[in-house]
Amino acid sequence: VLPIVLWGRRAPTHCISSLLLMDDVSLIVTGCHDGQICLWDLSGDLEINPRALLFGHTASVTCLSKA
């Protein structure tokens, strides 16, 4: 399965402002100054692949926590 992302003439920026590594070390969550949150899969070989880009607001993501 390959993630497919579509956008306009410019790709969205992702200037990371916060980072969360999950307990099982298979998922990284990053938040950015533009308000986007990105989910990344982390393999055993330390290969990082994007899973999803979540957006919908413009406030900076200053903190991520497990809920």
Rosetta blueprint (number, residue, H / E / L):
1 V L
2 L L
3 P L
4 I L
5 V L
6 L L
7 W L
8 G L
9 R L
10 R L
11 A L
12 P L
13 T L
14 H L
15 C L
16 I E
17 S E
18 S E
19 L E
20 L E
21 L E
22 M L
23 D L
24 D L
25 V L
26 S L
27 L E
28 I E
29 V E
30 T E
31 G E
32 C E
33 H L
34 D L
35 G L
36 Q L
37 I E
38 C E
39 L E
40 W E
41 D E
42 L E
43 S L
44 G L
45 D L
46 L L
47 E L
48 I E
49 N E
50 P E
51 R E
52 A E
53 L E
54 L E
55 F L
56 G L
57 H L
58 T L
59 A L
60 S L
61 V L
62 T L
63 C L
64 L L
65 S L
66 K L
67 A L
